[in-house]
Amino acid sequence: MSASLRVHALISSLTWGGAEMLLADFASGARHAGIELSVGYLQDTDGSPAAARLRAVGVHPELVPITGLLNPADLWRVRRHLARVRPDIVHTHLGNADLLGGVAARSLGIPVISTIHVMEWETSLRERVKARLMDLARSVCAESVVTVSDRARQALLEAGYGRGSGLVTVHNGADAQAVPGAGRAVRLELGLAPRQVVVTMVSVLREGKGHEVAFEAVRALREAHPELRLLVVGDGPAGERIRQDSQDVEGQVVLAGHRDDVMRVLDASDILLHPSRVDAFPTALLEAMAASVPVVATDVGGIPEIVDDERTGVLLEVPPDPAVIARVLGELAEDPERRRKLGSAGRTRFEAEFAAERWAERMRTLYESALARHP
């Protein structure tokens, strides 16, 4: 094992988002790679639910409260925090942390890595100005800027960002442990019969995730596959609209709300459906593969870098077509052996490429490169 490397992850908040929740997964893999991880966050949003996940794996995040991006007092507060922690590397996540953390770390002579987790940006003037400031901070302060997929890197460049930075793609991983047998209790809890084919969606309930096309596909399958059920896991800003849209497929759709036991839910699932219109690198697909659940997902963003079409899952053309989704789900519902083969291949690929330990190894290599370049 290489010498321990002290990395401080500074993130804008620890709310429900994918980047925030993934920090605990990275912490789990970090120990394997000889990384000693600490975490700071700048805003207490929604009660900081991701903080609980970090504490569960032995990392106790520290709130470094800020009032805005352009308040000098906030910059000095972040600088004092980093000077006290004094890590080998500062790894910033999300825009506010990229700007304040990047400038503060540079002033202390600590090398910085920044990760961009998205591949689309707000278009209002105010948000564009903020994005330019954050991009400038990354280009000046960061040794490397990480995108989570090659397509996310391409989208960043096409939007006019990242041109002054050392861009590199590093695929995320997940600390996803299969729980065979747990699905029986989940099905009982949710009123799902053992014979029913359960198609599960796991995502924040917001526009663009494809819930409306999934409901249309389920309607089309009602007569041919009355045993098929759509299980929707998650909550979010579009929750009320999605609940209303699901009313005319009542009986075929189960809305489970937010769940902390996603791997148990996936053990109750036969297929994971992800008909998103844009996604940089969705963790739900990695979790499904870890649970040996075949994936049906749109060919957008980083998804084709996760799903090997017709080997670990099925890729759908964009925009997602309810008729095509219905056809694919119907075929898989009728063919349990095909589901088994796709799920098994997905599990093998997860272990080789997307387990949290593999992710931490990739990041350790990048950290060491940054330290070698840093004066």
N, C-alpha and C positions, 0 to 999 in steps of 0.2 A: 504494500500500500504506500502511495506517495505521501509526503508530508501533508499535514492538515492545512487546508486553505480556508481562511476566514472571509466569508462573503456576507455582505449586508444587503438584503433586498429592501429597497425603499419603494413603496407603492402608494398611489394616490389615496386609496381607501381599501377597506376590507369588506365591501358589500357583497351582494349575491353574484356578481359577474364571474365569467369563466376564468379570467386572469387572476382574480382575487382568490377564487376557490382552489385554483391549481397550485398556489404556493405551498399548501400542505402536502400535496403529492410530490412536489419537488423536494421538500424537506425530508420526506421519507426516503427518497432515492439518494439524497445528498450524502448521507452517512456512508453509504456504500462506496462513493467516489472520493471519500476523504474531505468532504466539504463541511465546514462548520458554519451553519446558516443562522443568521439573526435577521429580524424583520422590523422595519419601522413603517408607520403609515401616517398620512398627513391629515386625514379627515375621518371623523367617526360618523359613518353614513349607515342608516338602517340598522343601527345597533351593532354594526361590524360582525356579521355572522361568520365570516371566514376566519375571524380571530379564534373562535372556538375550535375550528378544525386544526389550526396551527398548534394551539395549546394541547390538543389531543395527541399530537406527535412530538411533544416536548419542546416546541418553540413558542416563546412568550413574546408576542409582538408589542412594540412600544409606540404609543401615540405621540406624534410630534405635531401638535395642532398648528394649522396655518389659517389665515383669514383670506388670502388671495394670492395671485401670482406675482403681483408687482409691489408688494409691501416689503420694503427692505428688512423690517423686523422679522418677517417670516424666513427670509433667506438666512439671516444670522442665526435664527433658531435652528434651522436645519443644519447649518454649518457647525454649530456647537454640538448638536447631537452626533454628527459624523465624527467630529474631533474626539469626542468621548469614546465612541464605539471603536474607532480607528481600525477598520477592517483592511484586509489586503485588497479587496475589490468591492466597489459599490455597484449593484445591479439594479437599475431603475426600471419601473414598470408603470405605464400610463403617463399621460402628458404632464400633469403637474409635477410628478416626481422626476420626470426627465429634465424639466427645466430647473426646478429648485435644487434637486439632488445633484444634477449634473454640474451646475455652476458651483455649488458648495464643495463637492468632492474635488473638482479641478483646482479650486483655490487652496485645497489642503494637499494637493499632490497625490491624490488617491485615484487610480485608474477606474474608469467607468465603462460599464456595458449597459446598453438600453435595449429593451425588448418592446416591439410594437405588436400588439395582439389583434389589431383590426385591419380591415382592408377597404373601408369606406369612411368618409369624413363628412361632418356637417358642412352645409353650404352657406350659412348666414355669414355676413361680413365679420361679426364679432368672433365667431368660431374659426373662420379662416385666419384672422389675425393671430388668435391664440395658437392655431396649428403651426403657423409660420414661426412664431417665437419658439415653440417647442422643437421644431425641426432645426432651427438655428442652434439651439442649445445642444442638441444631439450631435450636430455636425462639428461643433467646436469642442465639446467636452468628452464625447464618447470615443473610446478606442474602437469599438465595433457596435453596430446597430443590428439587432437580430430581428428578422421576420420569421414567423412561425411556419410559413410555407413558401414555395417558389412563386406561386400565384399571388400571394400577399406581397411579396417583394416587387413583382411586376406592377401590381396595382399602386403601390407606394410611389414608384418611379413615374408611372403614368399620371399620377395626381400632382407631380412636381415636387415631391418631397424626397429626402434621402440622398440627394445627388452629391452632397459634400461629405458623406459618411462612408465608412467601410461596412457595406451591407453584407450580411451573411444569413443564410437560412439555417435554422436549427429547429427541427421538429420537436414539439412537445411530447411528453409521455404522460403516463397516469399511474398512480398507485392503486390499481384496480385488482382486487382479490376476488376471484370467483367464490361463490358460496353455494355449492351444489346441494340441492334439497330444500333450500330456504324458500323457493318459489311456491311450494305447496301451501305454506301458511299465508303468503302474500295473496295468492289466488282466493283462499278462503276468506281473508279479510276484505277483499275488494269484490266479492261475489262473482268470481270467475270460476267456471266449472273446469275440471281437469281435461275434458274433451275439447274445449274451445281453443281455437287458434288465436293467440294474443299478439297483436301488432302494437308495439309500444313506441311512443314519441317521448323523448326526454329533451326538454329545452326550456329556456325562458319563454313565457307567453308574450311575444311581441310580434309586431308586423314583420313579414318576410320569412317567418319560420315555416310557412306552408300548412298551417292547421286547416285553412279553408279548403285546400285541394285534398287533404287527407279525408275530411268529412265527405266531400263529393265522391271520392273513391269508395268509401264505406257504403254510401247510399247505393252506388252502382253494384255493389257486391251483396246487397241485402238478400236477394232471392237465391242466387247461385251458392252463396256461402253464409247461410244464416248462423253458422257456428263461429264466425269471425268476430272478434271484438277489438276495438281500438282503445288502448290505454294511454291517456295523455297525462304525463308527469311534468309538473312545473307550475310556476306562477309568474306574474309579471304585469307590465302596464296594459297589455291587451287582454287581460284575463276575463274581464266582464264581457267583452264582445265575443270572445271565443266560447265562453259558457253559453251565451245566447245562441250562437251559430250551431252549437251541438244539440240544441233542443229537439230538432226534427229528426235526429238520429238517436234519440234516447233509446236505451236498451242495447244499442250497439257500441256506444262510446262510454267509457268510464273516465271521469275527470278526477285524478287522484291528488291534485295540488302539489305543493312542494314536498319532496321526500328526501330525507338524509340517507336512506338505505337503497340507493340506486342499484347496487350490485345484487341485492335481494330481489328487487323488482325485475331486474334483467333475468334472474334465474326463473322467474315466472313467465318470461316472454319467449315467443317463438321467432319473432322478427323485430328488428329495430327499423323504424321508418324515419327518414330525415329529409323531407322535401324542401329544404331551405333554398331561398333565392340568392343568398350570399353567406359565406362562412369562411373565415380564415383557416381554422383548424379545429373543428368541434370535438370536444373531449368525449361527448356521449358515444361517438363512434368507436373510440378507443376502448371505452368501458364495455361496449357490446362485444367487441372482439375478445376482450379478456374473459367475458362470460360465455364465449362460444355461440353467440347469437348472430345470425347472418344479418347484414346491413343492406337496406335499400335506401339510396340517397342520391340527390342530384349531383351532377357533374359540375360543381361550382367551387371556386376558391381552392382551398387545400384538400378538399374531399377526395379527389382522385389520387392524391399523394398518400391517402390512408387506405382507400378501398381499391383492391385489385379486381376490376370488373370481371364477373363470372368466376372468380376464384375465391374471394372472401366476401363477396356481396354482389349487388347489382347497381350499376350507375344509371341514372335517368337523365334524359336531355333536359335542357333549360329552355323556357320556363317549365316547371313540372306540370304535366298533363294528367288530370284526374283519371282519364280513361286508361292511360298507360300504367299509372300506379295501380289501378284496379286489376288490370291484366296480370301485372307482375305479382301482386299479392295473391291473386287467385291461383296462379301457377305454383307459388311457393306453399300456399295452404294445402294444396293437393299432393305435395311431394315432400314428405318429411325426410326422406333420405337425402334429397338435394339440400335441404336446410341443414342437415347434420354435416354434410361435406363442406358447405360454405362456412359454417360456424367453426368447424375444426381447423380449417385453413386460416381463418381469421385469428383464432387463438394462437396458432403457431407464429403468425406474423407479429402479433402483439408482443409475445415473449421475446422475439428476436430484435424488434425495432422500437417498441413503444412502451415497454415497462419503465417505471420511474428510474430504475437503476441505469438503463441505457441512456435515458435523457440526461441524467446527472453526469454520466461519463462524457457525453458530447459537450455539455456546458463546462466541465472541468478543463477539457482541451482548449476551449475558447478562452477561459479565464487565464490559463497558463500562457497562451499566446499574447494576451493583452499585457500581462505582467512583463513578459520578455521584451515587448516593444516600448513599454513605458519608461521614460527616463528616470 
